[in-house]
Amino acid sequence: MNHVESAEIAKMMTSSIAPVFLITGIAGILSIMSLRYGRIIDRIRTLLREGPKLYQKELGNEHLHRELRTLYRRARILRVAIITEVASIFAISLTIFAMFFSLSFGVDVMFGPQFLFIASLLCLMIGLGLFIQDYALSLDCIENDMGVRSDMNVGQEASRSMFDTLKW
């Protein structure tokens, strides 16, 4: 192996490995999403098993059913978010493969790596948007629960304190 070949190999490896850092970041996000998904599933199972015992009789089944519907919706949203994040990692892996293949064998793959990388970023953004939606739903669920279980109007107090915080 001469100096030119090793320099080309180093260039191939550098070019092919750069997107791996994005995979690492997405893996961290996936870990958080998976933990949230697992907690939601556990909460659904607990409510199905012990829900009527956990809620006071005056609350009735309507609150329990509303919470179960919201949790199920959140689980579905997170499932799609997780799938899109995994698809993003898959597209990045294909990008790396296409780049390495192109550089290794001198085959022109045209716009393949660019298209795959753009697809991976789109999947990443869709998954993050869904993740934000899950967070919004989780707050709505807590506000509803607090409104039913206590006398305080959480939404009004939260918005008032937010404006108080913004006023310096």
N, C-alpha and C positions, 0 to 999 in steps of 0.2 A: 504494500500500500504506500503510495507516494504522498508527498505533502499536499498536492492538489486534491486528491481524493479525500483525504482526511479533512481538509478545509471545507469541501463540498458537503461531506457528511455532517460536519459541525453546523453548517448553514441549514441543512435539511432538518436537523434535530431542533435547532433554535426556532426555525419557522414553524415546525410542526407542533412543538410543545407549548408555544406561547398561549394558545387558547385553553390549555389545561388549567391555568389560574382561574379562568371563568368557571370551569367545572367545580373547582374547590369552593368558590363562593356560592354557587348554586347548591352544592351539597350541604352547606351550612343552613341555607334557607329550607331545604328539604327536610332537614333534621327537625327544625322548629315546626314546620307544617305537620310532620308525622306525629310529633308529640301532641300538638293541638288536636289532630284528628283522633288519636287514641284516647285523649281525655274526653272528647265529645262522645265517642262511642261508649266509653265507660259510664258517662253521665246518663246517656240514653238507657243503658241496661239497668242502672240503678233506679231510674225513674220508672221504668217498666216493672221492675220487681217490687220496689218499695214506695213508689210515688204516692199512692193514696194514704200511706202511713205518715209520709213526710209532710204532707200539706194538711192544714187544719180543715175541718169539714166545711166551715163557712166559705172557704175559698172555692170549694167545688172542684169538679173535674175540668172545667173550662181552662183554668190557669195551667193545670198539668198538661192538658192537650196542646195548649198554645206553646208551652215550653218545649214539649216533645217535637212539635212541628218545626219550631225555630232551630232546635238542635239538629234535626234531620236535614233541614235546608243547609245549615252550616257544614254538616258532614259531606253533603253532596258537593258544595262549593269547594271545600278543601280537597276532596277527591279529584275534581277536575284540575284544581291548581297543582296538585302533586303530579298528575299525569302530564300536564303541560311543562312542568319543570323537568321531569324525566325526559320528555321529548326534546327539550332544549339541550340536555346533556347528550342525548343520542345524536342530535344534529351537530353538536360541537365535535363529538367523536368522529362522525362522518367527515366533518371539515378537516380534522387532523389527518384522517386516513387519506382523503383526497389530496391534501397538500403533500404529505409524505410520499404517496404513490407517484404524484406528478414529479416531484423533485428527484425521487430515487430512479425512476425509469425514463425520465425525460418525456413523459407523455403529457400533452397539453390537455388539461381537463376543462379548459375554457372558463366558464363562470361558475362551475360547480362549487368550489369552496366559498366563493362570495355569497352565492345563493343559500347554501347551507348555513353559513354564519348569520346571515340576515334572518333566516327561518328560526335559528336558535334564539336570537335576540327577541324576535316576536313572541315566541313561546314563553321566554323568560318574562316579558312584560305582561302578557296575559295572565300568567300564574301570579305575578305580584299584584296585579289588579284584583284578582279573585281573593288573594290573601288580605288585601285591604278591606274588601267587602265582608270577609269573615269577621274581621275586627269590628267593623261597624255593627254587624248583626249581634256580636257578643255583647256590646255595650247596650244595644236596644233590649236585649234579653234581660240583662241585669237591671236596667232601669224599670222594666215591666215588673220584674220580681220584687224589687224594692218598693215600687208603687203599690203592689198588691199586699205585701207583707207589712208595710208601715204606713204611717200617716203622711210622710213627707213626699213632696212632689220633686223628685230627683231632677227631672229635666229643667225645671225653672231654677232650682238652686244651682245647678251646674252652670247654666248659661249666665246667671247673675254673677257667680264667682269668677267666671272666665272674663267677663267684662271688667269686673273689679280688678282682676290681675293685670289686664291690659292697660288700665289707667295708672299712670306712674305718678 
